[in-house]
Amino acid sequence: MKEQKIPYKIYLKEDQIPKAWYNVRADMKNKPAPLLNPGTHQPMKAEELEHVFCKDLVSQELDNDDSYIPIPQEIQDFYKMYRPSPLVRAYCLEEKLQTPAKIYYKFEGNNTSGSHKLNSAIAQAYYAKKQGLKGVTTETGAGQWGTALSMACAYLGLDCKVYMVKVSYEQKPFRREVMRTYGASVTPSPSMDTAVGRKILQEHPGTTGSLGCAISEAVEYATTHEGYRYVLGSVLNQVLLHQSVIGLETKTAMDEYGIVPDVIIGCAGGGSNLGGLISPFMGEKLRGEKDYQFIAVEPASCPSFTRGKFAYDFCDTGMVCPLAKMYTLGSNFIPSPNHAGGLRYHGMSPILSELYHEGLIKARTVEQTSVFEAAEQFARVEGILPAPESSHAIKVAIDEALKCKETGEEKTILFGLTGTGYFDMVAYEQFNDGKMGDSIPTDQDLQEGFSRIPQFPGNEF
């Protein structure tokens, strides 16, 4: 008989939705390194960043001191349409694995965008509207961020221009159509529409694109069209701040039932989901109140943490954005087109990079076919078709649960189920037809990316 003391799904009440975002930087002894001007190599000032980002978002980006930042009422009201999201006890998966471990997942896929990305999209769109802007530009990989932003912009009456990584644009036409349904214009990147896009195509003919390419195009459009600003779905401090609603809700739900996770697992591309999930737990660890094991899971085809360099690098392939100190594969690194997930960014959040550098987070890489094996195993017992990105976390959660089976340990495992995979059926089809393979970059491949990391005093790696 299964233990029934903990419900299958733990839902908070509406009034328990967080009223403020948690800023983990306030509890970090070593703050993430500041963004640098690529020309002067000096820390970027607020007025410089405001040419690219919304003014209020720049303030959040630079705030290393305030532990909590109030969520505007309009954003709280929007959150109520799909939050709080459920914390689920994976009883069926536990039984299937015959593990003594207790497995929980925070499910962020119960909205039309199908992912956690809406948490930051509505915030960034709100601040753009407040500033009186006409519209925003962005990039998207798998399409979840672009979908979320198009929804937020439609709600607030903003124009939305999305540059979508070309391989995803071709593999996921229905994700593209959802964006268009919400009024966004969607362009495969790199494109001939921008100067940086044309340059990338000239240097890399036939390229399938990367998030770095798409970012360059979106930034160029925003900075050359009056009334537009650029918004980003991951990596930046402000994004991890908005995504802290995930971890805050999770912790509140666990505290109500006296649940304490031993291991907390999240997929890692740029860091938005992982950072949002672990933030309040990491805060406790940083303050010396509790201890947790944090595991970042990244694809073997794009191993920023495990094989990257900790250095200042461009955030984009076109080298028009500020320099960020992060674990990076080089701004011109482009993952194999065979990689079906959206974890395609060459770098990692400066916040998470600093925490990883200090040994507060561990990282693992997993290969694509094993990820889809885990995804199908999970779907068959838990009834949710997971996104490929989320399935990286599922894979390691299963691995950890099987270790408990071997040792007899009764660990409590928590992972982030970032979204659903209903727009990822081409990838599932490739896996089911036996046509999916694993692509792991060679040391030589990585060295080509590292060679483009900017060299200047203090940026040795």
TORKOL-4160 file (C-alpha; in steps of 0.2 Angstrom, whole numbers, padded with zeros to 4 digits, m for minus):
461
<pt num="1" X="0000" Y="0000" Z="0000"/>
<pt num="2" X="0006" Y="0017" Z="m0004"/>
<pt num="3" X="0008" Y="0030" Z="0010"/>
<pt num="4" X="m0007" Y="0042" Z="0008"/>
<pt num="5" X="m0002" Y="0055" Z="0021"/>
<pt num="6" X="0004" Y="0067" Z="0008"/>
<pt num="7" X="m0008" Y="0071" Z="m0006"/>
<pt num="8" X="m0004" Y="0067" Z="m0024"/>
<pt num="9" X="m0005" Y="0086" Z="m0028"/>
<pt num="10" X="m0002" Y="0099" Z="m0015"/>
<pt num="11" X="m0011" Y="0116" Z="m0020"/>
<pt num="12" X="m0008" Y="0132" Z="m0011"/>
<pt num="13" X="m0022" Y="0144" Z="m0009"/>
<pt num="14" X="m0024" Y="0159" Z="m0020"/>
<pt num="15" X="m0018" Y="0171" Z="m0006"/>
<pt num="16" X="m0002" Y="0160" Z="m0004"/>
<pt num="17" X="0004" Y="0166" Z="m0021"/>
<pt num="18" X="0020" Y="0176" Z="m0017"/>
<pt num="19" X="0018" Y="0194" Z="m0015"/>
<pt num="20" X="0037" Y="0198" Z="m0018"/>
<pt num="21" X="0051" Y="0190" Z="m0028"/>
<pt num="22" X="0066" Y="0183" Z="m0018"/>
<pt num="23" X="0083" Y="0190" Z="m0023"/>
<pt num="24" X="0096" Y="0177" Z="m0019"/>
<pt num="25" X="0110" Y="0189" Z="m0023"/>
<pt num="26" X="0106" Y="0198" Z="m0006"/>
<pt num="27" X="0112" Y="0182" Z="0003"/>
<pt num="28" X="0127" Y="0178" Z="m0008"/>
<pt num="29" X="0144" Y="0183" Z="0000"/>
<pt num="30" X="0152" Y="0183" Z="m0017"/>
<pt num="31" X="0140" Y="0193" Z="m0029"/>
<pt num="32" X="0139" Y="0188" Z="m0047"/>
<pt num="33" X="0152" Y="0199" Z="m0057"/>
<pt num="34" X="0144" Y="0214" Z="m0065"/>
<pt num="35" X="0141" Y="0215" Z="m0084"/>
<pt num="36" X="0155" Y="0224" Z="m0093"/>
<pt num="37" X="0154" Y="0236" Z="m0108"/>
<pt num="38" X="0163" Y="0227" Z="m0122"/>
<pt num="39" X="0172" Y="0242" Z="m0128"/>
<pt num="40" X="0179" Y="0249" Z="m0111"/>
<pt num="41" X="0178" Y="0233" Z="m0101"/>
<pt num="42" X="0171" Y="0243" Z="m0087"/>
<pt num="43" X="0155" Y="0239" Z="m0077"/>
<pt num="44" X="0139" Y="0244" Z="m0087"/>
<pt num="45" X="0130" Y="0259" Z="m0079"/>
<pt num="46" X="0111" Y="0259" Z="m0078"/>
<pt num="47" X="0110" Y="0272" Z="m0091"/>
<pt num="48" X="0120" Y="0261" Z="m0104"/>
<pt num="49" X="0109" Y="0246" Z="m0100"/>
<pt num="50" X="0093" Y="0257" Z="m0102"/>
<pt num="51" X="0096" Y="0258" Z="m0121"/>
<pt num="52" X="0093" Y="0239" Z="m0122"/>
<pt num="53" X="0082" Y="0235" Z="m0107"/>
<pt num="54" X="0067" Y="0243" Z="m0099"/>
<pt num="55" X="0072" Y="0255" Z="m0085"/>
<pt num="56" X="0063" Y="0246" Z="m0070"/>
<pt num="57" X="0071" Y="0229" Z="m0076"/>
<pt num="58" X="0088" Y="0237" Z="m0076"/>
<pt num="59" X="0086" Y="0242" Z="m0058"/>
<pt num="60" X="0081" Y="0224" Z="m0054"/>
<pt num="61" X="0096" Y="0218" Z="m0064"/>
<pt num="62" X="0108" Y="0228" Z="m0054"/>
<pt num="63" X="0100" Y="0226" Z="m0037"/>
<pt num="64" X="0112" Y="0215" Z="m0026"/>
<pt num="65" X="0106" Y="0220" Z="m0009"/>
<pt num="66" X="0087" Y="0219" Z="m0007"/>
<pt num="67" X="0081" Y="0202" Z="m0002"/>
<pt num="68" X="0063" Y="0204" Z="m0008"/>
<pt num="69" X="0056" Y="0215" Z="m0022"/>
<pt num="70" X="0037" Y="0218" Z="m0021"/>
<pt num="71" X="0027" Y="0210" Z="m0036"/>
<pt num="72" X="0016" Y="0224" Z="m0043"/>
<pt num="73" X="m0003" Y="0220" Z="m0041"/>
<pt num="74" X="m0006" Y="0219" Z="m0059"/>
<pt num="75" X="0007" Y="0205" Z="m0061"/>
<pt num="76" X="0000" Y="0196" Z="m0045"/>
<pt num="77" X="m0018" Y="0197" Z="m0053"/>
<pt num="78" X="m0011" Y="0189" Z="m0069"/>
<pt num="79" X="m0002" Y="0175" Z="m0059"/>
<pt num="80" X="m0019" Y="0171" Z="m0052"/>
<pt num="81" X="m0024" Y="0164" Z="m0069"/>
<pt num="82" X="m0012" Y="0150" Z="m0068"/>
<pt num="83" X="m0004" Y="0150" Z="m0051"/>
<pt num="84" X="m0001" Y="0143" Z="m0039"/>
<pt num="85" X="0005" Y="0128" Z="m0048"/>
<pt num="86" X="0004" Y="0111" Z="m0040"/>
<pt num="87" X="0018" Y="0102" Z="m0031"/>
<pt num="88" X="0016" Y="0083" Z="m0035"/>
<pt num="89" X="0021" Y="0068" Z="m0026"/>
<pt num="90" X="0026" Y="0055" Z="m0039"/>
<pt num="91" X="0019" Y="0040" Z="m0031"/>
<pt num="92" X="0017" Y="0030" Z="m0047"/>
<pt num="93" X="0035" Y="0033" Z="m0052"/>
<pt num="94" X="0041" Y="0028" Z="m0035"/>
<pt num="95" X="0031" Y="0012" Z="m0036"/>
<pt num="96" X="0037" Y="0009" Z="m0054"/>
<pt num="97" X="0055" Y="0011" Z="m0049"/>
<pt num="98" X="0053" Y="0001" Z="m0032"/>
<pt num="99" X="0063" Y="0014" Z="m0023"/>
<pt num="100" X="0062" Y="0020" Z="m0005"/>
<pt num="101" X="0065" Y="0038" Z="m0011"/>
<pt num="102" X="0051" Y="0050" Z="m0010"/>
<pt num="103" X="0050" Y="0060" Z="m0027"/>
<pt num="104" X="0041" Y="0077" Z="m0029"/>
<pt num="105" X="0040" Y="0088" Z="m0044"/>
<pt num="106" X="0034" Y="0106" Z="m0046"/>
<pt num="107" X="0024" Y="0106" Z="m0062"/>
<pt num="108" X="0025" Y="0123" Z="m0072"/>
<pt num="109" X="0016" Y="0117" Z="m0087"/>
<pt num="110" X="m0002" Y="0121" Z="m0083"/>
<pt num="111" X="m0004" Y="0136" Z="m0094"/>
<pt num="112" X="m0005" Y="0139" Z="m0113"/>
<pt num="113" X="0013" Y="0143" Z="m0115"/>
<pt num="114" X="0016" Y="0126" Z="m0108"/>
<pt num="115" X="0031" Y="0131" Z="m0096"/>
<pt num="116" X="0037" Y="0142" Z="m0082"/>
<pt num="117" X="0042" Y="0155" Z="m0094"/>
<pt num="118" X="0026" Y="0165" Z="m0092"/>
<pt num="119" X="0032" Y="0170" Z="m0074"/>
<pt num="120" X="0045" Y="0182" Z="m0081"/>
<pt num="121" X="0036" Y="0186" Z="m0098"/>
<pt num="122" X="0022" Y="0195" Z="m0089"/>
<pt num="123" X="0034" Y="0204" Z="m0078"/>
<pt num="124" X="0045" Y="0210" Z="m0092"/>
<pt num="125" X="0030" Y="0215" Z="m0103"/>
<pt num="126" X="0022" Y="0224" Z="m0088"/>
<pt num="127" X="0037" Y="0235" Z="m0086"/>
<pt num="128" X="0038" Y="0239" Z="m0105"/>
<pt num="129" X="0020" Y="0244" Z="m0105"/>
<pt num="130" X="0023" Y="0255" Z="m0089"/>
<pt num="131" X="0037" Y="0263" Z="m0098"/>
<pt num="132" X="0026" Y="0268" Z="m0113"/>
<pt num="133" X="0035" Y="0257" Z="m0126"/>
<pt num="134" X="0027" Y="0251" Z="m0142"/>
<pt num="135" X="0034" Y="0234" Z="m0141"/>
<pt num="136" X="0048" Y="0222" Z="m0137"/>
<pt num="137" X="0059" Y="0210" Z="m0146"/>
<pt num="138" X="0066" Y="0193" Z="m0140"/>
<pt num="139" X="0074" Y="0177" Z="m0145"/>
<pt num="140" X="0067" Y="0159" Z="m0142"/>
<pt num="141" X="0074" Y="0142" Z="m0144"/>
<pt num="142" X="0062" Y="0128" Z="m0141"/>
<pt num="143" X="0048" Y="0141" Z="m0142"/>
<pt num="144" X="0042" Y="0141" Z="m0124"/>
<pt num="145" X="0049" Y="0158" Z="m0120"/>
<pt num="146" X="0043" Y="0166" Z="m0137"/>
<pt num="147" X="0025" Y="0158" Z="m0133"/>
<pt num="148" X="0025" Y="0165" Z="m0116"/>
<pt num="149" X="0030" Y="0183" Z="m0121"/>
<pt num="150" X="0018" Y="0183" Z="m0135"/>
<pt num="151" X="0004" Y="0179" Z="m0123"/>
<pt num="152" X="0010" Y="0192" Z="m0111"/>
<pt num="153" X="0011" Y="0205" Z="m0125"/>
<pt num="154" X="m0006" Y="0201" Z="m0131"/>
<pt num="155" X="m0014" Y="0203" Z="m0114"/>
<pt num="156" X="m0005" Y="0220" Z="m0112"/>
<pt num="157" X="m0007" Y="0226" Z="m0130"/>
<pt num="158" X="0011" Y="0227" Z="m0135"/>
<pt num="159" X="0019" Y="0222" Z="m0151"/>
<pt num="160" X="0030" Y="0207" Z="m0150"/>
<pt num="161" X="0044" Y="0202" Z="m0162"/>
<pt num="162" X="0052" Y="0185" Z="m0160"/>
<pt num="163" X="0068" Y="0178" Z="m0168"/>
<pt num="164" X="0067" Y="0159" Z="m0166"/>
<pt num="165" X="0082" Y="0148" Z="m0168"/>
<pt num="166" X="0080" Y="0141" Z="m0186"/>
<pt num="167" X="0081" Y="0122" Z="m0182"/>
<pt num="168" X="0067" Y="0124" Z="m0169"/>
<pt num="169" X="0057" Y="0135" Z="m0181"/>
<pt num="170" X="0058" Y="0121" Z="m0193"/>
<pt num="171" X="0056" Y="0107" Z="m0180"/>
<pt num="172" X="0042" Y="0115" Z="m0171"/>
<pt num="173" X="0029" Y="0123" Z="m0183"/>
<pt num="174" X="0015" Y="0122" Z="m0171"/>
<pt num="175" X="0024" Y="0132" Z="m0157"/>
<pt num="176" X="0027" Y="0145" Z="m0170"/>
<pt num="177" X="0009" Y="0146" Z="m0174"/>
<pt num="178" X="0004" Y="0148" Z="m0156"/>
<pt num="179" X="0015" Y="0163" Z="m0156"/>
<pt num="180" X="0007" Y="0170" Z="m0171"/>
<pt num="181" X="m0010" Y="0166" Z="m0164"/>
<pt num="182" X="m0006" Y="0178" Z="m0150"/>
<pt num="183" X="m0001" Y="0191" Z="m0162"/>
<pt num="184" X="0018" Y="0190" Z="m0163"/>
<pt num="185" X="0029" Y="0190" Z="m0178"/>
<pt num="186" X="0041" Y="0176" Z="m0179"/>
<pt num="187" X="0057" Y="0175" Z="m0189"/>
<pt num="188" X="0069" Y="0161" Z="m0191"/>
<pt num="189" X="0086" Y="0165" Z="m0185"/>
<pt num="190" X="0099" Y="0169" Z="m0192"/>
<pt num="191" X="0089" Y="0179" Z="m0205"/>
<pt num="192" X="0093" Y="0191" Z="m0219"/>
<pt num="193" X="0082" Y="0204" Z="m0209"/>
<pt num="194" X="0097" Y="0211" Z="m0199"/>
<pt num="195" X="0115" Y="0216" Z="m0202"/>
<pt num="196" X="0121" Y="0204" Z="m0189"/>
<pt num="197" X="0110" Y="0190" Z="m0196"/>
<pt num="198" X="0117" Y="0193" Z="m0213"/>
<pt num="199" X="0135" Y="0193" Z="m0206"/>
<pt num="200" X="0132" Y="0176" Z="m0196"/>
<pt num="201" X="0125" Y="0168" Z="m0212"/>
<pt num="202" X="0140" Y="0174" Z="m0222"/>
<pt num="203" X="0152" Y="0166" Z="m0209"/>
<pt num="204" X="0142" Y="0151" Z="m0206"/>
<pt num="205" X="0133" Y="0146" Z="m0222"/>
<pt num="206" X="0118" Y="0134" Z="m0219"/>
<pt num="207" X="0119" Y="0136" Z="m0200"/>
<pt num="208" X="0104" Y="0130" Z="m0190"/>
<pt num="209" X="0106" Y="0144" Z="m0178"/>
<pt num="210" X="0108" Y="0146" Z="m0159"/>
<pt num="211" X="0101" Y="0156" Z="m0145"/>
<pt num="212" X="0116" Y="0167" Z="m0147"/>
<pt num="213" X="0112" Y="0171" Z="m0165"/>
<pt num="214" X="0094" Y="0175" Z="m0161"/>
<pt num="215" X="0099" Y="0186" Z="m0146"/>
<pt num="216" X="0110" Y="0197" Z="m0158"/>
<pt num="217" X="0096" Y="0199" Z="m0170"/>
<pt num="218" X="0083" Y="0204" Z="m0157"/>
<pt num="219" X="0095" Y="0216" Z="m0149"/>
<pt num="220" X="0099" Y="0224" Z="m0166"/>
<pt num="221" X="0080" Y="0227" Z="m0170"/>
<pt num="222" X="0077" Y="0234" Z="m0152"/>
<pt num="223" X="0091" Y="0246" Z="m0153"/>
<pt num="224" X="0087" Y="0252" Z="m0171"/>
<pt num="225" X="0068" Y="0254" Z="m0169"/>
<pt num="226" X="0061" Y="0268" Z="m0158"/>
<pt num="227" X="0049" Y="0263" Z="m0144"/>
<pt num="228" X="0056" Y="0245" Z="m0143"/>
<pt num="229" X="0067" Y="0236" Z="m0130"/>
<pt num="230" X="0074" Y="0219" Z="m0129"/>
<pt num="231" X="0068" Y="0206" Z="m0116"/>
<pt num="232" X="0077" Y="0190" Z="m0112"/>
<pt num="233" X="0069" Y="0173" Z="m0106"/>
<pt num="234" X="0084" Y="0167" Z="m0096"/>
<pt num="235" X="0102" Y="0170" Z="m0090"/>
<pt num="236" X="0099" Y="0188" Z="m0083"/>
<pt num="237" X="0098" Y="0192" Z="m0064"/>
<pt num="238" X="0081" Y="0199" Z="m0067"/>
<pt num="239" X="0074" Y="0183" Z="m0075"/>
<pt num="240" X="0080" Y="0172" Z="m0060"/>
<pt num="241" X="0072" Y="0185" Z="m0048"/>
<pt num="242" X="0055" Y="0183" Z="m0057"/>
<pt num="243" X="0056" Y="0164" Z="m0058"/>
<pt num="244" X="0059" Y="0164" Z="m0039"/>
<pt num="245" X="0040" Y="0162" Z="m0037"/>
<pt num="246" X="0043" Y="0143" Z="m0042"/>
<pt num="247" X="0054" Y="0140" Z="m0027"/>
<pt num="248" X="0044" Y="0151" Z="m0015"/>
<pt num="249" X="0028" Y="0142" Z="m0019"/>
<pt num="250" X="0037" Y="0125" Z="m0018"/>
<pt num="251" X="0045" Y="0129" Z="m0001"/>
<pt num="252" X="0028" Y="0135" Z="0006"/>
<pt num="253" X="0019" Y="0119" Z="0001"/>
<pt num="254" X="0033" Y="0108" Z="0008"/>
<pt num="255" X="0034" Y="0117" Z="0024"/>
<pt num="256" X="0015" Y="0115" Z="0026"/>
<pt num="257" X="0018" Y="0096" Z="0026"/>
<pt num="258" X="0034" Y="0096" Z="0035"/>
<pt num="259" X="0043" Y="0090" Z="0019"/>
<pt num="260" X="0062" Y="0093" Z="0018"/>
<pt num="261" X="0071" Y="0089" Z="0001"/>
<pt num="262" X="0088" Y="0081" Z="0002"/>
<pt num="263" X="0091" Y="0083" Z="m0017"/>
<pt num="264" X="0085" Y="0097" Z="m0028"/>
<pt num="265" X="0087" Y="0095" Z="m0047"/>
<pt num="266" X="0083" Y="0106" Z="m0062"/>
<pt num="267" X="0087" Y="0106" Z="m0080"/>
<pt num="268" X="0100" Y="0120" Z="m0085"/>
<pt num="269" X="0101" Y="0129" Z="m0101"/>
<pt num="270" X="0103" Y="0147" Z="m0097"/>
<pt num="271" X="0097" Y="0145" Z="m0079"/>
<pt num="272" X="0079" Y="0152" Z="m0077"/>
<pt num="273" X="0070" Y="0136" Z="m0071"/>
<pt num="274" X="0085" Y="0130" Z="m0060"/>
<pt num="275" X="0088" Y="0147" Z="m0052"/>
<pt num="276" X="0069" Y="0150" Z="m0049"/>
<pt num="277" X="0067" Y="0133" Z="m0041"/>
<pt num="278" X="0082" Y="0133" Z="m0030"/>
<pt num="279" X="0083" Y="0151" Z="m0024"/>
<pt num="280" X="0074" Y="0151" Z="m0008"/>
<pt num="281" X="0082" Y="0134" Z="m0003"/>
<pt num="282" X="0099" Y="0141" Z="m0008"/>
<pt num="283" X="0096" Y="0156" Z="0003"/>
<pt num="284" X="0094" Y="0145" Z="0018"/>
<pt num="285" X="0110" Y="0136" Z="0013"/>
<pt num="286" X="0119" Y="0153" Z="0011"/>
<pt num="287" X="0113" Y="0159" Z="0028"/>
<pt num="288" X="0118" Y="0143" Z="0036"/>
<pt num="289" X="0101" Y="0138" Z="0041"/>
<pt num="290" X="0099" Y="0121" Z="0031"/>
<pt num="291" X="0109" Y="0111" Z="0019"/>
<pt num="292" X="0103" Y="0104" Z="0002"/>
<pt num="293" X="0111" Y="0095" Z="m0013"/>
<pt num="294" X="0108" Y="0105" Z="m0029"/>
<pt num="295" X="0111" Y="0096" Z="m0046"/>
<pt num="296" X="0110" Y="0106" Z="m0062"/>
<pt num="297" X="0107" Y="0094" Z="m0077"/>
<pt num="298" X="0113" Y="0100" Z="m0094"/>
<pt num="299" X="0114" Y="0091" Z="m0111"/>
<pt num="300" X="0130" Y="0083" Z="m0116"/>
<pt num="301" X="0128" Y="0092" Z="m0133"/>
<pt num="302" X="0129" Y="0109" Z="m0124"/>
<pt num="303" X="0139" Y="0107" Z="m0108"/>
<pt num="304" X="0142" Y="0124" Z="m0102"/>
<pt num="305" X="0145" Y="0120" Z="m0083"/>
<pt num="306" X="0154" Y="0104" Z="m0085"/>
<pt num="307" X="0165" Y="0108" Z="m0100"/>
<pt num="308" X="0164" Y="0127" Z="m0101"/>
<pt num="309" X="0176" Y="0141" Z="m0095"/>
<pt num="310" X="0172" Y="0153" Z="m0081"/>
<pt num="311" X="0176" Y="0169" Z="m0090"/>
<pt num="312" X="0169" Y="0185" Z="m0096"/>
<pt num="313" X="0161" Y="0182" Z="m0113"/>
<pt num="314" X="0148" Y="0189" Z="m0125"/>
<pt num="315" X="0130" Y="0185" Z="m0122"/>
<pt num="316" X="0127" Y="0183" Z="m0141"/>
<pt num="317" X="0135" Y="0177" Z="m0156"/>
<pt num="318" X="0135" Y="0194" Z="m0165"/>
<pt num="319" X="0145" Y="0201" Z="m0150"/>
<pt num="320" X="0134" Y="0216" Z="m0148"/>
<pt num="321" X="0128" Y="0213" Z="m0130"/>
<pt num="322" X="0137" Y="0216" Z="m0114"/>
<pt num="323" X="0150" Y="0204" Z="m0107"/>
<pt num="324" X="0144" Y="0193" Z="m0093"/>
<pt num="325" X="0155" Y="0182" Z="m0082"/>
<pt num="326" X="0148" Y="0165" Z="m0083"/>
<pt num="327" X="0152" Y="0147" Z="m0088"/>
<pt num="328" X="0153" Y="0148" Z="m0107"/>
<pt num="329" X="0157" Y="0137" Z="m0122"/>
<pt num="330" X="0161" Y="0153" Z="m0132"/>
<pt num="331" X="0148" Y="0164" Z="m0140"/>
<pt num="332" X="0150" Y="0157" Z="m0157"/>
<pt num="333" X="0147" Y="0139" Z="m0151"/>
<pt num="334" X="0132" Y="0131" Z="m0160"/>
<pt num="335" X="0125" Y="0115" Z="m0153"/>
<pt num="336" X="0121" Y="0100" Z="m0165"/>
<pt num="337" X="0105" Y="0102" Z="m0174"/>
<pt num="338" X="0101" Y="0084" Z="m0168"/>
<pt num="339" X="0099" Y="0091" Z="m0151"/>
<pt num="340" X="0080" Y="0091" Z="m0148"/>
<pt num="341" X="0079" Y="0101" Z="m0132"/>
<pt num="342" X="0079" Y="0120" Z="m0130"/>
<pt num="343" X="0094" Y="0120" Z="m0118"/>
<pt num="344" X="0105" Y="0127" Z="m0132"/>
<pt num="345" X="0113" Y="0142" Z="m0125"/>
<pt num="346" X="0132" Y="0144" Z="m0125"/>
<pt num="347" X="0133" Y="0151" Z="m0107"/>
<pt num="348" X="0125" Y="0150" Z="m0090"/>
<pt num="349" X="0117" Y="0163" Z="m0078"/>
<pt num="350" X="0130" Y="0173" Z="m0069"/>
<pt num="351" X="0121" Y="0169" Z="m0053"/>
<pt num="352" X="0122" Y="0151" Z="m0055"/>
<pt num="353" X="0139" Y="0152" Z="m0062"/>
<pt num="354" X="0146" Y="0160" Z="m0046"/>
<pt num="355" X="0137" Y="0147" Z="m0035"/>
<pt num="356" X="0144" Y="0133" Z="m0046"/>
<pt num="357" X="0161" Y="0140" Z="m0045"/>
<pt num="358" X="0160" Y="0140" Z="m0026"/>
<pt num="359" X="0155" Y="0122" Z="m0026"/>
<pt num="360" X="0137" Y="0126" Z="m0020"/>
<pt num="361" X="0129" Y="0117" Z="m0035"/>
<pt num="362" X="0134" Y="0101" Z="m0044"/>
<pt num="363" X="0132" Y="0098" Z="m0062"/>
<pt num="364" X="0129" Y="0083" Z="m0073"/>
<pt num="365" X="0127" Y="0080" Z="m0092"/>
<pt num="366" X="0115" Y="0068" Z="m0099"/>
<pt num="367" X="0114" Y="0061" Z="m0117"/>
<pt num="368" X="0099" Y="0064" Z="m0128"/>
<pt num="369" X="0093" Y="0047" Z="m0130"/>
<pt num="370" X="0093" Y="0043" Z="m0111"/>
<pt num="371" X="0083" Y="0059" Z="m0109"/>
<pt num="372" X="0069" Y="0053" Z="m0120"/>
<pt num="373" X="0070" Y="0036" Z="m0112"/>
<pt num="374" X="0067" Y="0044" Z="m0095"/>
<pt num="375" X="0053" Y="0055" Z="m0103"/>
<pt num="376" X="0043" Y="0041" Z="m0110"/>
<pt num="377" X="0045" Y="0031" Z="m0093"/>
<pt num="378" X="0039" Y="0046" Z="m0084"/>
<pt num="379" X="0024" Y="0049" Z="m0096"/>
<pt num="380" X="0018" Y="0031" Z="m0095"/>
<pt num="381" X="0016" Y="0031" Z="m0076"/>
<pt num="382" X="0013" Y="0050" Z="m0071"/>
<pt num="383" X="0002" Y="0054" Z="m0086"/>
<pt num="384" X="0011" Y="0070" Z="m0091"/>
<pt num="385" X="0021" Y="0071" Z="m0108"/>
<pt num="386" X="0036" Y="0081" Z="m0102"/>
<pt num="387" X="0046" Y="0094" Z="m0112"/>
<pt num="388" X="0063" Y="0088" Z="m0118"/>
<pt num="389" X="0071" Y="0101" Z="m0107"/>
<pt num="390" X="0061" Y="0095" Z="m0091"/>
<pt num="391" X="0066" Y="0077" Z="m0095"/>
<pt num="392" X="0084" Y="0081" Z="m0092"/>
<pt num="393" X="0079" Y="0083" Z="m0074"/>
<pt num="394" X="0068" Y="0068" Z="m0074"/>
<pt num="395" X="0083" Y="0057" Z="m0080"/>
<pt num="396" X="0094" Y="0062" Z="m0065"/>
<pt num="397" X="0079" Y="0061" Z="m0053"/>
<pt num="398" X="0077" Y="0043" Z="m0058"/>
<pt num="399" X="0095" Y="0040" Z="m0057"/>
<pt num="400" X="0095" Y="0047" Z="m0039"/>
<pt num="401" X="0080" Y="0036" Z="m0035"/>
<pt num="402" X="0088" Y="0021" Z="m0041"/>
<pt num="403" X="0104" Y="0024" Z="m0031"/>
<pt num="404" X="0092" Y="0025" Z="m0016"/>
<pt num="405" X="0085" Y="0008" Z="m0021"/>
<pt num="406" X="0103" Y="0001" Z="m0021"/>
<pt num="407" X="0108" Y="0008" Z="m0004"/>
<pt num="408" X="0091" Y="0008" Z="0005"/>
<pt num="409" X="0092" Y="0027" Z="0008"/>
<pt num="410" X="0075" Y="0036" Z="0010"/>
<pt num="411" X="0080" Y="0052" Z="0002"/>
<pt num="412" X="0067" Y="0065" Z="m0003"/>
<pt num="413" X="0070" Y="0071" Z="m0021"/>
<pt num="414" X="0063" Y="0087" Z="m0028"/>
<pt num="415" X="0064" Y="0092" Z="m0047"/>
<pt num="416" X="0057" Y="0105" Z="m0058"/>
<pt num="417" X="0045" Y="0099" Z="m0072"/>
<pt num="418" X="0047" Y="0115" Z="m0082"/>
<pt num="419" X="0033" Y="0111" Z="m0095"/>
<pt num="420" X="0024" Y="0100" Z="m0107"/>
<pt num="421" X="0031" Y="0092" Z="m0123"/>
<pt num="422" X="0015" Y="0093" Z="m0134"/>
<pt num="423" X="0024" Y="0104" Z="m0146"/>
<pt num="424" X="0039" Y="0093" Z="m0147"/>
<pt num="425" X="0032" Y="0078" Z="m0156"/>
<pt num="426" X="0045" Y="0078" Z="m0170"/>
<pt num="427" X="0058" Y="0074" Z="m0157"/>
<pt num="428" X="0047" Y="0061" Z="m0149"/>
<pt num="429" X="0044" Y="0054" Z="m0167"/>
<pt num="430" X="0063" Y="0053" Z="m0170"/>
<pt num="431" X="0066" Y="0044" Z="m0154"/>
<pt num="432" X="0052" Y="0031" Z="m0156"/>
<pt num="433" X="0058" Y="0028" Z="m0174"/>
<pt num="434" X="0076" Y="0025" Z="m0168"/>
<pt num="435" X="0082" Y="0040" Z="m0178"/>
<pt num="436" X="0088" Y="0050" Z="m0163"/>
<pt num="437" X="0107" Y="0050" Z="m0159"/>
<pt num="438" X="0118" Y="0057" Z="m0147"/>
<pt num="439" X="0130" Y="0072" Z="m0151"/>
<pt num="440" X="0144" Y="0076" Z="m0140"/>
<pt num="441" X="0156" Y="0090" Z="m0145"/>
<pt num="442" X="0174" Y="0085" Z="m0146"/>
<pt num="443" X="0188" Y="0095" Z="m0137"/>
<pt num="444" X="0192" Y="0102" Z="m0153"/>
<pt num="445" X="0175" Y="0108" Z="m0156"/>
<pt num="446" X="0175" Y="0117" Z="m0139"/>
<pt num="447" X="0192" Y="0124" Z="m0142"/>
<pt num="448" X="0185" Y="0133" Z="m0157"/>
<pt num="449" X="0172" Y="0141" Z="m0146"/>
<pt num="450" X="0184" Y="0145" Z="m0132"/>
<pt num="451" X="0196" Y="0154" Z="m0145"/>
<pt num="452" X="0183" Y="0168" Z="m0147"/>
<pt num="453" X="0181" Y="0172" Z="m0129"/>
<pt num="454" X="0188" Y="0190" Z="m0128"/>
<pt num="455" X="0205" Y="0192" Z="m0121"/>
<pt num="456" X="0209" Y="0206" Z="m0109"/>
<pt num="457" X="0218" Y="0209" Z="m0093"/>
<pt num="458" X="0209" Y="0200" Z="m0079"/>
<pt num="459" X="0199" Y="0188" Z="m0090"/>
<pt num="460" X="0212" Y="0174" Z="m0090"/>
<pt num="461" X="0204" Y="0156" Z="m0090"/>
